[in-house]
Amino acid sequence: MTRFIIMRLLQTFVALIGISILIFVMVRASGDPTMLFRTSMTTEEDIARIRANLGLDKSMPEQYWIFLTDLAQGDLGESLVKRRPVTDMIMERLPNTLSLALTSFFISMVVAFFLGVLGATRRDTFWDNGVKFLAILGQALPGFWVAIMAILVFSVYWQIFPPAGHGTPAHFVLPVTTMAFFLLPGMMRLVRSGMLDVLDSEYIKMARIKGLPERVVIWKHALRNALIAPLTAAGMIFAMLITGAVITEQVFNWPGIGRLAIEALFSRDFPVVQGIVLMVAATVLLINLFVDITYAYIDPQIRYQQM
């Protein structure tokens, strides 16, 4: 087990270095950031001075080494537009995104596991058909349309919840519900299909023959062995929620990482874009690492196959 964890840590580190190189090159290939500072009065000497201040007069390997050195110290650079440390800008917005993402993730996972198990154990009944219809409906409706319809119905017509903003528990209801509805179908279908496979296995039949209560058979024996695929999806879903909430944050005017990324993209503020993408990449890698280690505890065969 120790060797398995060490190998996965090394793979994660190598992947992070590779991602940092890719992001560094692609961001600088997207355009010249000095264009942000050009006016009708700007001279070439002014542009040369700006490039020197930004470190763009150095070679690409030198720029990357400076970037990597600063990154190791937790310094993601300074915003070209707001002239503030990128780390401070991200840390200001991150709690807002995490509060939205964690609440949506928890609600959607609880509902998805319950409905997935319900559909699998009540196969081809009214409950199962309802679960399948909800899954199809959730995957067919665009996220932005659901968000707009939620505002139209619950804020404009009925005036129950505020349409946008942040600060009170009421502001959470519409964006959290919208994001949970978007996450629910895929996870629900994974849980249902995994449970259907497990419920037909011999050891489940043996557990029932031994006279174990049905709730023990379902929730302890069957669900545990059906968790592999849902765990993978859950890890990736949570990682992508940090910036995958871009549409929701835009529609509901939520001051999170997603909106910050959009603002930085439109203003070509490449240090901010670079910092956000790196943070997301690191989050995805760390969650994948956590999921792999969790796999190894759930199914010991996995750690032996990968060693």
C-alpha positions in Angstrom: 0.0 0.0 0.0 2.8 2.4 0.8 4.5 1.8 -2.5 1.2 2.3 -4.3 0.8 5.7 -2.6 4.4 6.8 -3.3 4.0 5.9 -7.0 0.8 7.8 -7.3 2.4 10.8 -5.6 5.2 10.7 -8.1 2.8 10.5 -11.0 0.8 13.4 -9.7 4.0 15.5 -9.3 5.2 14.7 -12.9 1.7 15.5 -14.3 1.6 18.8 -12.5 5.0 19.8 -13.9 3.8 18.8 -17.4 0.6 20.8 -17.0 2.5 23.9 -15.8 4.6 23.8 -18.9 1.6 23.4 -21.2 -0.3 26.3 -19.5 2.8 28.5 -19.5 3.3 28.0 -23.2 -0.4 28.3 -24.3 -1.1 31.4 -22.3 1.9 33.2 -23.8 1.0 32.0 -27.3 -2.5 33.5 -26.9 -1.3 37.1 -27.6 0.9 39.9 -26.5 -0.2 41.2 -23.1 1.5 44.6 -23.8 -1.5 45.3 -26.1 -3.5 46.1 -23.0 -1.3 49.1 -22.3 -1.1 50.5 -25.8 -2.7 53.9 -26.5 -2.3 56.5 -29.2 0.4 58.1 -27.0 2.4 54.9 -26.3 5.8 54.8 -27.8 8.0 51.8 -28.6 10.2 52.8 -25.7 7.2 52.6 -23.4 6.3 49.1 -24.7 9.9 48.0 -24.2 9.8 49.2 -20.6 6.5 47.5 -20.0 7.9 44.2 -21.4 10.9 44.5 -19.1 8.8 45.2 -16.1 6.7 42.1 -16.9 9.7 40.0 -17.5 8.7 39.4 -21.2 12.1 40.5 -22.5 13.7 37.3 -21.2 13.8 34.0 -23.1 11.0 31.5 -22.6 13.1 29.1 -20.5 14.1 32.0 -18.2 10.5 33.1 -17.9 9.4 29.6 -17.1 12.1 29.1 -14.4 11.1 32.4 -12.8 7.5 31.3 -13.0 8.3 27.9 -11.5 10.4 29.4 -8.7 7.6 31.8 -7.7 5.1 29.0 -7.9 7.0 26.9 -5.5 6.8 29.9 -3.0 3.0 30.2 -3.6 3.4 33.3 -5.8 1.2 33.2 -8.9 2.3 36.6 -10.1 0.4 39.9 -10.3 -2.7 40.8 -12.3 -2.0 43.0 -15.3 -5.3 44.8 -15.0 -5.9 45.2 -11.3 -2.2 45.2 -10.3 -2.9 42.9 -7.4 -1.4 39.5 -6.4 -3.2 36.7 -8.3 -3.1 34.5 -5.2 -5.0 37.2 -3.2 -7.6 37.5 -6.0 -8.1 33.7 -6.1 -8.3 33.3 -2.4 -10.9 36.1 -2.1 -13.2 34.3 -4.6 -12.4 30.7 -3.7 -14.6 30.6 -0.5 -17.6 31.7 -2.5 -17.1 29.0 -5.1 -16.4 26.3 -2.5 -19.5 27.2 -0.5 -21.6 26.9 -3.6 -19.8 23.8 -4.9 -19.8 21.9 -1.6 -23.5 22.5 -0.9 -24.5 21.5 -4.5 -22.2 18.5 -4.5 -23.5 17.2 -1.1 -27.1 17.6 -2.0 -26.8 16.1 -5.5 -24.7 13.1 -4.2 -27.2 12.3 -1.4 -30.2 12.5 -3.7 -28.4 10.6 -6.5 -27.3 7.7 -4.3 -30.8 7.4 -2.8 -32.6 7.6 -6.2 -30.0 5.3 -7.9 -30.4 2.6 -5.3 -34.2 3.1 -5.3 -34.3 2.6 -9.1 -32.1 -0.5 -9.0 -34.0 -2.2 -6.2 -37.4 -1.3 -7.8 -36.4 -2.2 -11.4 -39.0 -1.6 -14.1 -41.5 -0.2 -11.6 -43.0 3.3 -11.4 -40.1 4.4 -9.2 -37.5 3.1 -11.6 -39.2 4.8 -14.6 -39.4 8.0 -12.6 -35.6 7.9 -11.9 -34.8 7.2 -15.6 -37.1 10.1 -16.7 -35.4 12.5 -14.3 -32.0 11.4 -15.5 -33.0 12.0 -19.2 -34.6 15.3 -18.3 -31.5 16.5 -16.4 -29.1 15.6 -19.2 -31.4 17.1 -21.9 -32.0 20.6 -20.4 -29.1 23.1 -20.8 -27.7 24.4 -17.5 -28.1 28.1 -18.5 -31.7 27.5 -19.5 -32.5 25.9 -16.2 -30.9 28.8 -14.3 -32.8 31.4 -16.3 -36.1 29.5 -15.9 -35.4 29.3 -12.1 -35.0 33.0 -11.9 -38.1 33.6 -14.1 -40.3 31.4 -12.0 -39.0 31.8 -8.4 -37.8 35.4 -8.6 -39.9 37.2 -11.2 -43.3 35.4 -11.0 -43.4 34.2 -7.5 -40.8 36.5 -5.9 -39.7 33.8 -3.4 -35.9 34.0 -3.8 -33.5 36.7 -4.8 -32.5 36.5 -8.5 -28.8 37.3 -8.0 -26.2 38.3 -5.6 -24.5 36.7 -2.6 -24.6 37.1 1.2 -27.7 35.5 2.7 -28.9 31.8 2.8 -31.7 32.8 0.4 -29.2 33.7 -2.3 -27.9 30.0 -2.2 -31.2 28.4 -3.0 -31.5 29.0 -6.8 -27.8 28.5 -7.8 -27.4 25.4 -5.5 -30.6 23.9 -6.9 -29.5 24.6 -10.5 -26.1 23.1 -10.0 -27.5 20.0 -8.1 -30.0 19.4 -10.9 -27.1 19.5 -13.4 -25.0 17.1 -11.4 -27.8 14.7 -10.4 -28.5 12.7 -13.7 -25.1 11.3 -14.4 -24.4 10.2 -10.9 -27.8 8.7 -10.5 -27.4 6.6 -13.6 -24.0 5.4 -12.5 -25.3 4.3 -9.1 -28.3 2.6 -10.7 -26.2 0.7 -13.2 -23.6 -0.3 -10.7 -26.2 -1.5 -8.3 -27.9 -3.6 -11.0 -24.6 -5.3 -11.8 -23.9 -6.1 -8.2 -27.4 -7.2 -7.3 -27.2 -10.1 -9.8 -23.9 -11.4 -8.3 -23.7 -14.7 -6.5 -22.5 -13.3 -3.1 -25.6 -11.0 -2.9 -27.8 -14.1 -3.5 -25.8 -15.9 -0.8 -26.3 -13.1 1.6 -30.1 -13.2 1.0 -30.1 -17.0 1.4 -28.4 -16.6 4.8 -31.3 -14.4 5.9 -29.6 -11.1 6.2 -32.0 -8.1 6.4 -32.6 -6.6 3.0 -31.4 -3.2 4.1 -28.0 -4.7 5.2 -27.7 -6.5 1.8 -28.5 -3.4 -0.1 -26.7 -0.6 1.8 -23.7 -2.5 3.2 -22.8 -5.3 0.8 -24.3 -4.2 -2.6 -23.7 -0.5 -2.4 -20.1 -0.8 -1.3 -19.2 -3.0 -4.2 -21.0 -0.7 -6.6 -19.0 2.4 -5.5 -16.1 2.2 -7.9 -17.6 4.0 -11.0 -19.6 6.5 -8.9 -16.4 7.4 -6.9 -14.5 8.2 -10.1 -17.4 10.4 -11.3 -17.8 12.1 -7.9 -14.1 13.0 -7.7 -14.1 14.5 -11.2 -17.4 16.3 -10.7 -16.2 18.0 -7.5 -12.9 19.0 -9.1 -14.6 20.5 -12.1 -17.3 22.3 -10.0 -14.7 24.8 -8.9 -14.6 26.3 -12.3 -17.4 24.4 -13.9 -19.8 26.7 -12.1 -19.0 29.5 -14.7 -22.5 29.6 -16.2 -24.2 29.4 -12.8 -22.0 32.2 -11.4 -22.5 34.4 -14.4 -26.3 34.0 -14.5 -26.7 34.5 -10.7 -24.0 37.1 -10.5 -22.1 35.0 -8.0 -18.6 36.3 -7.1 -16.7 33.1 -7.5 -13.7 31.7 -9.4 -15.8 31.1 -12.5 -16.7 34.7 -12.9 -13.1 35.7 -12.2 -11.9 33.5 -15.0 -14.3 35.0 -17.4 -13.3 38.5 -16.5 -9.6 37.6 -16.9 -10.2 36.0 -20.3 -12.0 39.0 -21.7 -9.4 41.4 -20.4 -6.5 39.1 -21.5 -5.1 39.1 -17.9 -2.9 36.1 -18.5 -1.4 35.8 -15.0 -4.9 35.4 -13.5 -6.0 32.9 -16.2 -2.7 31.0 -15.6 -3.2 30.9 -11.9 -6.8 29.7 -12.0 -6.0 27.0 -14.5 -3.1 25.8 -12.4 -5.2 25.8 -9.3 -7.9 23.7 -11.1 -5.4 21.3 -12.5 -3.8 20.8 -9.1 -7.3 20.2 -7.6 -8.2 17.6 -10.2 -4.9 15.8 -9.7 -5.2 15.8 -5.9 -8.8 14.6 -6.0 -7.8 11.8 -8.5 -5.0 10.8 -6.1 -7.5 10.7 -3.2 -10.0 8.7 -5.2 -7.3 6.2 -6.3 -6.2 5.7 -2.7 -9.8 5.3 -1.6 -10.2 2.6 -4.4 -7.3 0.7 -2.9 -9.0 0.6 0.5 -12.4 -0.4 -1.0 -10.9 -3.0 -3.3 -7.4 -4.3 -2.4 -7.1 -5.9 -5.8 -6.6 -2.5 -7.4 -3.5 -1.6 -5.5 -1.9 -5.0 -6.4 -2.8 -4.6 -10.0 -1.2 -1.2 -10.3 2.0 -1.9 -8.3 
